[in-house]
Amino acid sequence: MERDPRDPKGLIREAYRIDDITVAECRTIFLDWALGVPADADTQELVQKLLVQYADQPTDHPMTQTLVAALQDRPAPRRRGGRAARMDQSRT
């Protein structure tokens, strides 16, 4: 079998083959997949291609849901500096 350049370890493929896989398990598999993506690769593009590749899978499959969630825009993390940051630290 040929190695898929979008999924070289076959993690996503195997996730679709596991019966009764959970969303949490798919997120863990996705994280492992994402950590293996080369730094210069366009992760968003790879995820879109994986969704096309597995378009024949049910839309409610946990891995499909995980891949779709990976494409959602995330708000940029906000850095709290100055007094606000010090006040948060003093509460812990």
MMTF fields as JSON, N, C-alpha, C and O atoms, coordinates in Angstrom:
{
  "mmtfVersion": "1.0.0",
  "mmtfProducer": "UNKNOWN",
  "numBonds": 367,
  "numAtoms": 368,
  "numGroups": 92,
  "numChains": 1,
  "numModels": 1,
  "chainsPerModel": [1],
  "groupsPerChain": [92],
  "chainIdList": ["A"],
  "bondAtomList": [4, 2, 8, 6, 12, 10, 16, 14, 20, 18, 24, 22, 28, 26, 32, 30, 36, 34, 40, 38, 44, 42, 48, 46, 52, 50, 56, 54, 60, 58, 64, 62, 68, 66, 72, 70, 76, 74, 80, 78, 84, 82, 88, 86, 92, 90, 96, 94, 100, 98, 104, 102, 108, 106, 112, 110, 116, 114, 120, 118, 124, 122, 128, 126, 132, 130, 136, 134, 140, 138, 144, 142, 148, 146, 152, 150, 156, 154, 160, 158, 164, 162, 168, 166, 172, 170, 176, 174, 180, 178, 184, 182, 188, 186, 192, 190, 196, 194, 200, 198, 204, 202, 208, 206, 212, 210, 216, 214, 220, 218, 224, 222, 228, 226, 232, 230, 236, 234, 240, 238, 244, 242, 248, 246, 252, 250, 256, 254, 260, 258, 264, 262, 268, 266, 272, 270, 276, 274, 280, 278, 284, 282, 288, 286, 292, 290, 296, 294, 300, 298, 304, 302, 308, 306, 312, 310, 316, 314, 320, 318, 324, 322, 328, 326, 332, 330, 336, 334, 340, 338, 344, 342, 348, 346, 352, 350, 356, 354, 360, 358, 364, 362],
  "bondOrderList": [1, 1, 1, 1, 1, 1, 1, 1, 1, 1, 1, 1, 1, 1, 1, 1, 1, 1, 1, 1, 1, 1, 1, 1, 1, 1, 1, 1, 1, 1, 1, 1, 1, 1, 1, 1, 1, 1, 1, 1, 1, 1, 1, 1, 1, 1, 1, 1, 1, 1, 1, 1, 1, 1, 1, 1, 1, 1, 1, 1, 1, 1, 1, 1, 1, 1, 1, 1, 1, 1, 1, 1, 1, 1, 1, 1, 1, 1, 1, 1, 1, 1, 1, 1, 1, 1, 1, 1, 1, 1, 1],
  "groupList": [{"groupName": "MET", "atomNameList": ["N", "CA", "C", "O"], "elementList": ["N", "C", "C", "O"], "formalChargeList": [0, 0, 0, 0], "bondAtomList": [1, 0, 2, 1, 3, 2], "bondOrderList": [1, 1, 2], "singleLetterCode": "M", "chemCompType": "L-PEPTIDE LINKING"}, {"groupName": "GLU", "atomNameList": ["N", "CA", "C", "O"], "elementList": ["N", "C", "C", "O"], "formalChargeList": [0, 0, 0, 0], "bondAtomList": [1, 0, 2, 1, 3, 2], "bondOrderList": [1, 1, 2], "singleLetterCode": "E", "chemCompType": "L-PEPTIDE LINKING"}, {"groupName": "ARG", "atomNameList": ["N", "CA", "C", "O"], "elementList": ["N", "C", "C", "O"], "formalChargeList": [0, 0, 0, 0], "bondAtomList": [1, 0, 2, 1, 3, 2], "bondOrderList": [1, 1, 2], "singleLetterCode": "R", "chemCompType": "L-PEPTIDE LINKING"}, {"groupName": "ASP", "atomNameList": ["N", "CA", "C", "O"], "elementList": ["N", "C", "C", "O"], "formalChargeList": [0, 0, 0, 0], "bondAtomList": [1, 0, 2, 1, 3, 2], "bondOrderList": [1, 1, 2], "singleLetterCode": "D", "chemCompType": "L-PEPTIDE LINKING"}, {"groupName": "PRO", "atomNameList": ["N", "CA", "C", "O"], "elementList": ["N", "C", "C", "O"], "formalChargeList": [0, 0, 0, 0], "bondAtomList": [1, 0, 2, 1, 3, 2], "bondOrderList": [1, 1, 2], "singleLetterCode": "P", "chemCompType": "L-PEPTIDE LINKING"}, {"groupName": "LYS", "atomNameList": ["N", "CA", "C", "O"], "elementList": ["N", "C", "C", "O"], "formalChargeList": [0, 0, 0, 0], "bondAtomList": [1, 0, 2, 1, 3, 2], "bondOrderList": [1, 1, 2], "singleLetterCode": "K", "chemCompType": "L-PEPTIDE LINKING"}, {"groupName": "GLY", "atomNameList": ["N", "CA", "C", "O"], "elementList": ["N", "C", "C", "O"], "formalChargeList": [0, 0, 0, 0], "bondAtomList": [1, 0, 2, 1, 3, 2], "bondOrderList": [1, 1, 2], "singleLetterCode": "G", "chemCompType": "PEPTIDE LINKING"}, {"groupName": "LEU", "atomNameList": ["N", "CA", "C", "O"], "elementList": ["N", "C", "C", "O"], "formalChargeList": [0, 0, 0, 0], "bondAtomList": [1, 0, 2, 1, 3, 2], "bondOrderList": [1, 1, 2], "singleLetterCode": "L", "chemCompType": "L-PEPTIDE LINKING"}, {"groupName": "ILE", "atomNameList": ["N", "CA", "C", "O"], "elementList": ["N", "C", "C", "O"], "formalChargeList": [0, 0, 0, 0], "bondAtomList": [1, 0, 2, 1, 3, 2], "bondOrderList": [1, 1, 2], "singleLetterCode": "I", "chemCompType": "L-PEPTIDE LINKING"}, {"groupName": "ALA", "atomNameList": ["N", "CA", "C", "O"], "elementList": ["N", "C", "C", "O"], "formalChargeList": [0, 0, 0, 0], "bondAtomList": [1, 0, 2, 1, 3, 2], "bondOrderList": [1, 1, 2], "singleLetterCode": "A", "chemCompType": "L-PEPTIDE LINKING"}, {"groupName": "TYR", "atomNameList": ["N", "CA", "C", "O"], "elementList": ["N", "C", "C", "O"], "formalChargeList": [0, 0, 0, 0], "bondAtomList": [1, 0, 2, 1, 3, 2], "bondOrderList": [1, 1, 2], "singleLetterCode": "Y", "chemCompType": "L-PEPTIDE LINKING"}, {"groupName": "THR", "atomNameList": ["N", "CA", "C", "O"], "elementList": ["N", "C", "C", "O"], "formalChargeList": [0, 0, 0, 0], "bondAtomList": [1, 0, 2, 1, 3, 2], "bondOrderList": [1, 1, 2], "singleLetterCode": "T", "chemCompType": "L-PEPTIDE LINKING"}, {"groupName": "VAL", "atomNameList": ["N", "CA", "C", "O"], "elementList": ["N", "C", "C", "O"], "formalChargeList": [0, 0, 0, 0], "bondAtomList": [1, 0, 2, 1, 3, 2], "bondOrderList": [1, 1, 2], "singleLetterCode": "V", "chemCompType": "L-PEPTIDE LINKING"}, {"groupName": "CYS", "atomNameList": ["N", "CA", "C", "O"], "elementList": ["N", "C", "C", "O"], "formalChargeList": [0, 0, 0, 0], "bondAtomList": [1, 0, 2, 1, 3, 2], "bondOrderList": [1, 1, 2], "singleLetterCode": "C", "chemCompType": "L-PEPTIDE LINKING"}, {"groupName": "PHE", "atomNameList": ["N", "CA", "C", "O"], "elementList": ["N", "C", "C", "O"], "formalChargeList": [0, 0, 0, 0], "bondAtomList": [1, 0, 2, 1, 3, 2], "bondOrderList": [1, 1, 2], "singleLetterCode": "F", "chemCompType": "L-PEPTIDE LINKING"}, {"groupName": "TRP", "atomNameList": ["N", "CA", "C", "O"], "elementList": ["N", "C", "C", "O"], "formalChargeList": [0, 0, 0, 0], "bondAtomList": [1, 0, 2, 1, 3, 2], "bondOrderList": [1, 1, 2], "singleLetterCode": "W", "chemCompType": "L-PEPTIDE LINKING"}, {"groupName": "GLN", "atomNameList": ["N", "CA", "C", "O"], "elementList": ["N", "C", "C", "O"], "formalChargeList": [0, 0, 0, 0], "bondAtomList": [1, 0, 2, 1, 3, 2], "bondOrderList": [1, 1, 2], "singleLetterCode": "Q", "chemCompType": "L-PEPTIDE LINKING"}, {"groupName": "HIS", "atomNameList": ["N", "CA", "C", "O"], "elementList": ["N", "C", "C", "O"], "formalChargeList": [0, 0, 0, 0], "bondAtomList": [1, 0, 2, 1, 3, 2], "bondOrderList": [1, 1, 2], "singleLetterCode": "H", "chemCompType": "L-PEPTIDE LINKING"}, {"groupName": "SER", "atomNameList": ["N", "CA", "C", "O"], "elementList": ["N", "C", "C", "O"], "formalChargeList": [0, 0, 0, 0], "bondAtomList": [1, 0, 2, 1, 3, 2], "bondOrderList": [1, 1, 2], "singleLetterCode": "S", "chemCompType": "L-PEPTIDE LINKING"}],
  "groupTypeList": [0, 1, 2, 3, 4, 2, 3, 4, 5, 6, 7, 8, 2, 1, 9, 10, 2, 8, 3, 3, 8, 11, 12, 9, 1, 13, 2, 11, 8, 14, 7, 3, 15, 9, 7, 6, 12, 4, 9, 3, 9, 3, 11, 16, 1, 7, 12, 16, 5, 7, 7, 12, 16, 10, 9, 3, 16, 4, 11, 3, 17, 4, 0, 11, 16, 11, 7, 12, 9, 9, 7, 16, 3, 2, 4, 9, 4, 2, 2, 2, 6, 6, 2, 9, 9, 2, 0, 3, 16, 18, 2, 11],
  "groupIdList": [1, 2, 3, 4, 5, 6, 7, 8, 9, 10, 11, 12, 13, 14, 15, 16, 17, 18, 19, 20, 21, 22, 23, 24, 25, 26, 27, 28, 29, 30, 31, 32, 33, 34, 35, 36, 37, 38, 39, 40, 41, 42, 43, 44, 45, 46, 47, 48, 49, 50, 51, 52, 53, 54, 55, 56, 57, 58, 59, 60, 61, 62, 63, 64, 65, 66, 67, 68, 69, 70, 71, 72, 73, 74, 75, 76, 77, 78, 79, 80, 81, 82, 83, 84, 85, 86, 87, 88, 89, 90, 91, 92],
  "secStructList": [7, 7, 7, 5, 6, 6, 5, 6, 6, 7, 2, 2, 2, 2, 2, 2, 2, 1, 6, 6, 7, 7, 2, 2, 2, 2, 2, 2, 2, 2, 2, 2, 2, 2, 2, 6, 1, 7, 6, 6, 1, 7, 2, 2, 2, 2, 2, 2, 2, 2, 2, 2, 2, 6, 6, 6, 1, 7, 6, 6, 1, 2, 2, 2, 2, 2, 2, 2, 2, 2, 2, 1, 7, 7, 7, 7, 7, 7, 7, 7, 7, 2, 2, 2, 2, 2, 2, 2, 2, 2, 6, 7],
  "xCoordList": [0.847, 0.0, 0.895, 1.91, 0.497, 1.245, 0.988, -0.104, 2.009, 1.849, 1.162, 1.516, 0.19, -0.544, 0.23, 0.451, 0.649, 1.428, 0.631, 1.223, -0.681, -1.502, -1.622, -1.909, -1.399, -1.556, -0.491, -0.818, 0.798, 1.879, 1.867, 2.281, 1.409, 1.362, 0.057, -0.086, -0.898, -2.182, -3.098, -4.041, -2.834, -3.614, -5.072, -5.978, -5.295, -6.664, -7.413, -8.562, -6.759, -7.364, -7.804, -8.921, -6.918, -7.237, -8.361, -9.173, -8.411, -9.481, -10.846, -11.806, -10.927, -12.194, -12.544, -13.705, -11.584, -11.822, -12.184, -12.645, -11.99, -12.247, -13.737, -14.308, -14.346, -15.762, -15.934, -15.118, -16.984, -17.347, -16.257, -16.132, -15.481, -14.451, -15.132, -16.184, -14.543, -15.143, -14.494, -13.429, -15.146, -14.597, -13.27, -12.316, -13.203, -11.964, -10.817, -9.695, -11.098, -10.057, -9.635, -8.452, -10.597, -10.277, -9.451, -8.56, -9.732, -8.93, -7.493, -6.559, -7.315, -5.97, -5.24, -4.066, -5.93, -5.341, -5.0, -3.935, -5.903, -5.656, -4.431, -3.615, -4.301, -3.14, -1.853, -0.874, -1.851, -0.684, -0.395, 0.759, -1.449, -1.278, -0.696, 0.249, -1.252, -0.823, 0.632, 1.361, 1.053, 2.441, 3.405, 4.583, 2.917, 3.746, 3.766, 4.511, 2.949, 2.908, 4.174, 4.531, 4.85, 6.044, 5.715, 4.623, 6.663, 6.443, 6.099, 5.376, 6.606, 6.34, 5.067, 4.744, 4.352, 3.127, 1.944, 1.9, 1.003, -0.229, -1.236, -1.913, -1.326, -2.179, -3.641, -4.332, -4.112, -5.505, -5.786, -6.825, -4.857, -5.033, -5.039, -5.838, -4.152, -4.113, -5.422, -5.934, -5.96, -7.222, -8.345, -9.174, -8.377, -9.408, -9.304, -10.319, -8.081, -7.886, -8.305, -8.86, -8.042, -8.486, -10.006, -10.577, -10.656, -12.124, -12.675, -13.677, -12.031, -12.452, -12.193, -13.027, -11.041, -10.67, -11.664, -11.986, -12.142, -13.054, -14.489, -15.267, -14.833, -16.185, -17.248, -18.428, -16.838, -17.801, -18.155, -19.035, -17.489, -17.763, -18.942, -19.202, -19.643, -20.774, -20.309, -19.239, -21.126, -20.765, -20.764, -20.164, -21.433, -21.449, -20.348, -20.316, -19.455, -18.331, -17.441, -17.175, -16.98, -16.161, -14.907, -14.497, -14.285, -13.088, -13.47, -12.746, -14.581, -15.052, -15.345, -14.975, -16.002, -16.294, -15.005, -14.926, -14.002, -12.721, -12.021, -11.47, -12.041, -11.407, -12.118, -11.47, -13.44, -14.212, -13.892, -13.714, -13.821, -13.507, -12.114, -11.88, -11.196, -9.834, -9.802, -8.857, -10.823, -10.87, -11.55, -11.488, -12.189, -12.891, -11.896, -10.833, -12.251, -11.395, -11.4, -12.447, -10.239, -10.081, -9.724, -8.948, -10.266, -9.849, -8.371, -7.866, -7.706, -6.284, -6.112, -6.877, -5.118, -4.894, -4.535, -3.795, -5.077, -4.797, -3.8, -3.934, -2.826, -1.835, -2.273, -2.512, -2.368, -2.719, -1.447, -0.735, -1.171, 0.042, -0.29, -1.454, 0.739, 0.555, -0.191, -0.061, -0.954, -1.657, -2.663, -2.793, -3.373, -4.374, -3.748, -4.333, -2.58, -1.91, -1.455, -1.585, -0.923, -0.468, -1.629, -1.485, -2.768, -3.952, -4.43, -4.826, -4.404, -4.805, -3.866, -4.321, -2.574, -1.61, -1.757, -1.508, -2.15, -2.251, -3.456, -3.537, -4.385, -5.582, -5.317, -6.11, -4.228, -3.958, -3.181, -2.883],
  "yCoordList": [-1.177, 0.0, 1.244, 1.297, 2.234, 3.486, 4.356, 4.353, 5.097, 6.044, 7.293, 7.816, 7.76, 8.966, 10.167, 10.253, 11.095, 12.243, 13.142, 13.876, 13.087, 13.878, 13.201, 13.85, 11.889, 11.089, 9.999, 8.816, 10.391, 9.414, 8.262, 7.155, 8.49, 7.413, 6.628, 5.609, 7.091, 6.403, 6.614, 5.849, 7.639, 7.861, 8.193, 7.646, 9.08, 9.49, 8.313, 8.048, 7.609, 6.426, 5.412, 4.897, 5.139, 4.158, 4.645, 3.844, 5.934, 6.472, 6.192, 5.895, 6.289, 6.01, 4.524, 4.161, 3.686, 2.233, 1.714, 0.579, 2.503, 2.053, 2.185, 3.273, 1.068, 1.085, 1.804, 1.653, 2.573, 3.268, 4.182, 4.334, 4.782, 5.726, 6.988, 7.385, 7.604, 8.791, 10.065, 10.02, 11.189, 12.481, 12.719, 13.205, 12.385, 12.583, 11.775, 12.269, 10.546, 9.722, 10.316, 10.307, 10.828, 11.442, 12.707, 12.987, 13.46, 14.662, 14.293, 14.965, 13.232, 12.773, 12.303, 12.617, 11.558, 11.098, 12.294, 12.33, 13.271, 14.459, 15.214, 15.679, 15.335, 16.023, 15.302, 15.945, 13.992, 13.214, 13.444, 13.614, 13.448, 13.721, 15.116, 15.284, 16.118, 17.51, 17.701, 18.475, 17.008, 17.114, 16.532, 16.889, 15.644, 15.045, 15.81, 15.461, 16.853, 17.662, 18.523, 19.165, 18.539, 19.384, 20.848, 21.322, 21.546, 22.941, 23.845, 24.827, 23.525, 24.38, 23.994, 24.617, 22.985, 22.538, 23.419, 23.955, 23.553, 24.293, 23.32, 22.581, 23.328, 22.387, 22.516, 21.51, 23.738, 23.955, 23.27, 22.634, 23.409, 22.789, 21.264, 20.587, 20.736, 19.285, 18.774, 17.737, 19.493, 19.08, 19.121, 18.212, 20.16, 20.243, 19.061, 18.491, 18.696, 17.561, 16.249, 15.369, 16.12, 14.918, 14.835, 13.752, 15.973, 15.971, 15.551, 14.84, 15.981, 15.562, 14.062, 13.333, 13.624, 12.214, 11.31, 10.221, 11.762, 10.949, 11.46, 11.283, 12.091, 12.629, 11.532, 11.805, 10.312, 9.206, 8.717, 7.87, 9.233, 8.859, 9.68, 10.778, 9.168, 9.923, 11.263, 11.362, 12.276, 13.607, 13.67, 14.574, 12.718, 12.725, 11.835, 11.613, 11.333, 10.542, 11.469, 12.597, 11.018, 11.875, 12.43, 13.549, 11.677, 12.207, 13.29, 14.275, 13.129, 14.187, 15.442, 16.542, 15.29, 16.445, 17.105, 18.332, 16.31, 16.838, 17.604, 18.681, 17.056, 17.73, 19.041, 20.048, 19.024, 20.247, 21.29, 22.467, 20.869, 21.796, 22.397, 23.541, 21.637, 22.134, 23.281, 24.069, 23.378, 24.45, 25.716, 26.764, 25.62, 26.774, 27.824, 27.505, 29.082, 30.184, 30.235, 30.154, 30.367, 30.498, 31.938, 32.547, 32.492, 33.848, 33.85, 32.906, 34.908, 35.019, 35.096, 35.78, 34.401, 34.482, 35.911, 36.607, 36.312, 37.663, 37.584, 36.775, 38.416, 38.488, 39.584, 40.725, 39.212, 40.205, 40.649, 39.843, 41.9, 42.43, 43.474, 43.805, 43.98, 45.05, 44.609, 43.47, 45.505, 45.275, 44.123, 43.335, 44.021, 42.959, 41.578, 40.708, 41.36, 40.067, 39.806, 38.69, 40.827, 40.644, 40.351, 39.575, 40.958, 40.724, 39.281, 38.66, 38.727, 37.337, 36.394, 35.408, 36.664, 35.798, 35.836, 34.833, 36.961, 37.07, 36.308, 36.056, 35.94, 35.194, 33.718, 33.005, 33.238, 31.798, 31.391, 30.209],
  "zCoordList": [0.0, 0.0, 0.0, 0.694, -0.788, -0.874, 0.347, 0.915, 0.734, 1.844, 1.323, 0.266, 2.064, 1.707, 2.244, 3.452, 1.384, 1.865, 2.828, 3.619, 2.763, 3.695, 5.049, 6.055, 5.069, 6.283, 6.285, 6.197, 6.387, 6.223, 7.216, 6.871, 8.428, 9.425, 9.357, 10.033, 8.548, 8.423, 9.618, 9.818, 10.411, 11.629, 11.332, 11.961, 10.386, 10.064, 9.449, 9.801, 8.531, 7.905, 8.965, 8.92, 9.909, 10.946, 11.861, 12.325, 12.117, 12.964, 12.35, 13.061, 11.028, 10.359, 10.396, 10.21, 10.627, 10.656, 12.044, 12.167, 13.081, 14.451, 14.761, 14.683, 15.109, 15.489, 16.824, 17.734, 16.927, 18.165, 18.707, 19.922, 17.845, 18.282, 18.813, 18.312, 19.806, 20.414, 19.874, 19.259, 20.112, 19.714, 20.431, 19.823, 21.703, 22.465, 21.86, 21.749, 21.475, 20.851, 19.502, 19.16, 18.745, 17.452, 17.639, 16.838, 18.669, 18.934, 19.259, 18.82, 20.022, 20.355, 19.103, 18.906, 18.27, 17.01, 16.124, 15.507, 16.062, 15.251, 15.756, 14.96, 17.064, 17.631, 17.233, 16.854, 17.315, 16.91, 15.425, 15.032, 14.605, 13.175, 12.967, 12.196, 13.648, 13.473, 13.895, 13.274, 14.936, 15.372, 14.348, 14.332, 13.498, 12.466, 11.157, 10.242, 11.062, 9.839, 9.783, 10.771, 8.636, 8.529, 8.818, 8.508, 9.409, 9.82, 8.65, 8.818, 7.468, 6.313, 5.55, 4.538, 6.019, 5.347, 5.75, 6.857, 4.843, 5.101, 5.714, 4.999, 7.026, 7.746, 7.334, 7.176, 7.162, 6.756, 5.415, 5.237, 4.488, 3.17, 3.29, 2.643, 4.116, 4.313, 4.908, 4.486, 5.878, 6.501, 5.466, 5.416, 4.648, 3.604, 2.644, 2.244, 2.275, 1.375, 2.035, 1.376, 3.323, 4.043, 4.082, 3.951, 4.26, 4.259, 2.895, 2.821, 1.834, 0.492, 0.32, -0.218, 0.778, 0.655, 1.388, 0.914, 2.536, 3.342, 3.27, 4.208, 2.157, 1.984, 1.966, 2.186, 1.71, 1.692, 3.098, 3.251, 4.114, 5.5, 6.035, 5.542, 7.019, 7.582, 8.154, 8.756, 7.956, 8.452, 9.97, 10.552, 10.619, 12.08, 12.68, 13.89, 11.833, 12.355, 13.184, 12.767, 14.343, 15.206, 14.535, 14.845, 13.623, 12.963, 11.97, 11.825, 11.289, 10.388, 11.187, 10.776, 12.322, 13.185, 13.653, 13.716, 13.979, 14.433, 13.314, 13.546, 12.114, 10.981, 10.647, 10.359, 10.686, 10.425, 11.498, 11.185, 12.744, 13.839, 13.666, 14.055, 13.088, 12.879, 11.874, 11.862, 11.036, 10.036, 10.553, 9.91, 11.698, 12.25, 12.696, 13.228, 12.473, 12.924, 14.443, 15.085, 14.983, 16.435, 16.74, 16.003, 17.798, 18.156, 18.533, 19.141, 18.167, 18.494, 20.007, 20.687, 20.532, 21.978, 22.368, 21.672, 23.486, 23.97, 25.102, 26.021, 25.022, 26.095, 27.042, 26.646, 28.274, 29.281, 29.961, 30.559, 29.871, 30.483, 31.518, 31.747, 32.133, 33.1, 34.346, 34.796, 34.884, 36.139, 36.042, 36.979, 34.914, 34.755, 34.903, 35.548, 34.326, 34.435, 35.861, 36.364, 36.511, 37.893, 38.83, 39.775, 38.577, 39.426, 39.268, 40.254, 38.038, 37.818, 38.544, 39.125, 38.529, 39.176, 40.69, 41.358, 41.233, 42.68, 43.219, 44.421, 42.353, 42.776, 42.906, 43.521, 42.345, 42.397, 43.607, 43.78]
}
